């Protein structure tokens, strides 16, 4: 690599669907949602849910026959119960 950059168009809906299917590279820019880069770390084939991480948090993406459900968590934010947000709780909700 020469350190150069290239602008590419990213379809974030396609990224979410691809991640939910276990695709680590659904676009030339990887997994991008809400303008941020995520890394696929785990795919549960039985529940059809993927876990993604990013700096300071992550997301869970689940796909049904008619919808894609995305739950995002931030490690420096509290949930409605006052507890720190985390991947495990988000995974259960998605």
N, C-alpha and C positions, 0 to 999 in steps of 0.2 A: 504494500500500500504506500502511496505517495503522500498521504495526509490531505488530499483534496476532498472536497465535499460535493454532493450532487443533490439538488432538490428533486423530490419525487412526490407524486400525488398519492395520498393514502386514503382509502375508503375505510373509515373506522368501524362501520357496521360490519363490513367483510372481515376486518381484523377480529372483532368480537366473535363472529360466527366461526372463523377459522380456529381461534384459540379454544373455543368450546369443543371443537372436534379434535383437539390435540395438535394442531398445526403450529409449530414454533416460528414459522416464517410466512405468515399469510399475506405479507406485502414486502416489497423490496426494502422497507424500513423496519421490518419485524412486526411486533405487535404494538400498535399505537391506538390509544383511546384517550379522549379528552385532551389531545395534544401532548400526551406523555408516553414515554416508552415503557413497556412492561416486558417481563421475561416469564415465559411459561415454565412453571416448576413442577406441576403435578396434574395429571388427568385421571379422573375417576370414570372409567368406562361404564360402570354399572349405573351410576347416578347421572352420567353425562354432564359433569361439572369439571371445570379446569381452575386451578389456582395459579395466579400470576403475582409476581412481585415487582416492585419498583422502589426507588430510593424513598425511604420514609413510610412505606406502606405496601399496599397491593390491592388485588381484586380477585373476585371469583366470578366466573362466567358460566352460566348454565343455559342449555338449549332444550326447548320442548318442540313439539310438532308445529306450534304456531307462534312462539316467542323466544327471544333471547333475554335472559335476566342477568343483570350485572350488579354486583355489590362491591363497593369500594371501601377500603378502610385505610386510616392513617394512624400510625403508631403514636403520634403526639396529640391525638384527639380523643375525647371521651365519648362513649356511647350514651344512650338515653338513661342508662342505669348508673352513670358516673364512672364506669370501668373503662380502662384503656381499650380502644378498638384493637382487634386482632384477627388474623386469618381464620382461626378455628371457628369463632363465632360467626364470621361472615359466611364461611363455607356452609354452616348449618342453616343459615337463613336462605341461601340461594338454592 
